Amino acid sequence: MSIKSSSPIASLIEKYKLLPHPEGGFYSRSYTSEKRLDPTCLGKEFSGVRPLATAIYFLIPEGKFSAFHRLKNDEVWHFYKGDPVRIHTISDGGVYADFVIGDDLRNDSAFQYLVPAGTWMSAELVSAQFGFGFVGCTVAPGFDFEDLEMGEKANLIQRFPEYRDLLNRLCL
């Protein structure tokens, strides 16, 4: 992806020292709690010590998306700037939902959205007026890449065939 050095995307990447994220887009960690949670305080799905919470900045440029993935943690998405972002979710039981975070309160969007732990999720821009969506994600207990499971397209389609088109479009 070619980014013009004078673009808002380049400015955000530079200002917030954003790096490519494995699920798509760009990110940088903005907060890590100094408080730590011992593994005995966490569910059996976690191994090792975790920060109480973490937060990142996350940039989705036009034409890109956050690919289907899930976390062992609850994740709150926050809207900051740019185009509204649609968050797609599929529960373990196969229930699909979507929600738009953005600043157009007349069209049923909000500034935050909670994705519960274990939920498959993906995100993409709703429109391309600005050419990017700049959001944040807060995770508790704190994020570790060990807690990230990327969705494998074939497996998800086999499990949720009714969402084949969506999964084909938003899986890596």
C-alpha positions in Angstrom: 0.0 0.0 0.0 1.4 3.3 -1.0 0.8 6.2 1.4 1.4 9.8 0.4 3.7 11.4 3.0 1.4 14.4 3.3 -1.8 12.4 3.9 -3.7 12.2 7.2 -2.9 8.5 7.2 0.9 9.2 7.0 0.5 11.8 9.7 -1.3 9.4 12.1 1.2 6.6 11.4 4.1 9.0 12.2 2.5 10.7 15.2 1.4 7.5 16.9 4.3 5.4 15.6 1.9 2.9 14.1 3.1 -0.5 12.8 1.4 -3.1 10.6 -0.9 -5.3 12.6 -1.1 -9.1 11.8 -4.9 -8.8 11.4 -4.6 -5.8 9.0 -4.3 -2.1 9.5 -1.8 -0.3 11.7 -1.5 -0.1 15.5 0.6 1.0 18.4 0.1 0.3 22.1 -0.8 3.5 24.0 -1.3 2.0 27.5 -0.2 -0.9 29.5 -1.3 -1.1 33.2 1.5 -1.3 35.7 -0.7 -3.6 37.7 -0.3 -7.3 36.9 -2.7 -10.2 37.2 -1.3 -13.5 38.4 -2.4 -16.6 36.3 -4.3 -17.9 39.4 -6.7 -14.8 39.1 -7.4 -15.6 35.4 -9.4 -18.3 33.7 -7.7 -21.5 32.6 -7.5 -20.2 29.0 -4.7 -17.8 30.0 -1.1 -18.7 30.8 1.3 -16.4 32.4 1.0 -13.0 34.0 -1.1 -10.3 32.3 -1.4 -6.6 32.7 -4.7 -5.5 34.2 -5.6 -3.8 30.9 -4.0 -2.5 27.7 -5.0 -0.1 25.0 -3.9 0.5 21.4 -4.5 3.0 18.6 -5.7 1.2 15.4 -5.9 2.7 11.9 -7.9 1.1 9.1 -7.0 2.7 5.7 -9.5 2.6 2.9 -9.5 -0.7 1.1 -8.1 -2.5 4.2 -9.9 -4.3 7.1 -9.3 -6.0 10.4 -9.5 -9.7 9.5 -11.7 -12.1 11.4 -10.0 -13.0 14.7 -10.9 -13.6 18.3 -9.4 -12.8 21.7 -9.5 -14.6 25.0 -10.2 -11.1 26.4 -13.1 -8.6 26.4 -12.3 -5.8 23.9 -13.8 -2.3 23.9 -13.5 -0.4 20.6 -13.5 3.4 20.7 -14.0 5.7 17.7 -11.7 8.7 17.3 -11.6 10.1 13.8 -12.3 9.6 10.1 -14.8 7.2 8.6 -17.2 5.2 10.7 -16.1 1.6 11.3 -18.5 -1.5 11.1 -17.6 -4.2 13.5 -18.8 -7.7 12.5 -19.2 -10.4 15.2 -20.0 -14.1 15.2 -20.6 -15.7 18.6 -19.4 -19.2 19.3 -23.0 -20.3 18.9 -23.1 -18.8 15.3 -25.1 -15.6 16.0 -24.1 -12.8 13.7 -24.3 -9.1 14.7 -22.8 -5.9 13.4 -22.4 -2.4 14.9 -21.1 0.9 13.7 -18.8 3.0 15.8 -18.5 6.6 14.6 -19.7 10.1 15.2 -22.9 10.1 13.2 -25.3 9.7 16.1 -28.3 10.1 13.8 -27.6 6.8 12.1 -27.5 4.5 15.1 -23.7 4.6 15.7 -21.9 5.2 19.0 -18.4 6.0 20.1 -17.8 2.6 21.8 -18.6 -1.0 21.3 -17.8 -4.1 23.4 -16.8 -7.4 21.8 -17.0 -10.1 24.4 -14.1 -12.6 24.9 -14.2 -15.5 22.5 -16.3 -13.7 19.9 -15.1 -13.8 16.3 -14.7 -10.2 15.0 -13.8 -8.2 12.0 -13.9 -4.5 11.1 -14.1 -2.4 8.0 -14.8 1.1 7.0 -18.5 2.0 6.4 -17.7 4.7 3.8 -14.5 6.2 2.4 -15.2 9.9 2.8 -11.9 10.4 4.7 -10.1 7.3 3.5 -9.4 5.9 7.0 -11.0 5.1 10.3 -8.9 5.8 13.4 -10.1 3.9 16.5 -8.7 2.5 19.7 -9.1 -0.8 21.5 -9.0 -1.4 25.2 -8.5 -5.0 26.4 -8.9 -6.6 29.8 -7.1 -8.5 31.0 -4.3 -6.9 29.1 -3.5 -8.1 25.6 -0.8 -10.6 24.7 -0.3 -11.9 21.2 -0.7 -15.4 22.7 -4.4 -14.5 23.3 -5.0 -13.7 19.6 -6.5 -16.4 17.3 -6.6 -15.5 13.6 -9.6 -16.9 11.8 -8.8 -19.5 9.2 -11.2 -18.9 6.3 -11.9 -22.6 5.4 -12.5 -23.5 9.0 -14.8 -20.6 9.7 -16.8 -21.2 6.5 -17.2 -24.8 7.4 -18.4 -23.8 10.9 -20.5 -20.9 9.8 -21.5 -21.6 6.1 -24.4 -19.1 6.2 -21.7 -16.3 6.5 -19.6 -17.6 3.6 -19.6 -14.3 1.6 -18.7 -12.2 4.6 -15.9 -14.7 5.7 -14.5 -14.9 2.1 -14.3 -11.1 2.1 -12.9 -10.4 5.6 -10.5 -13.3 6.3 -6.9 -13.2 5.3 
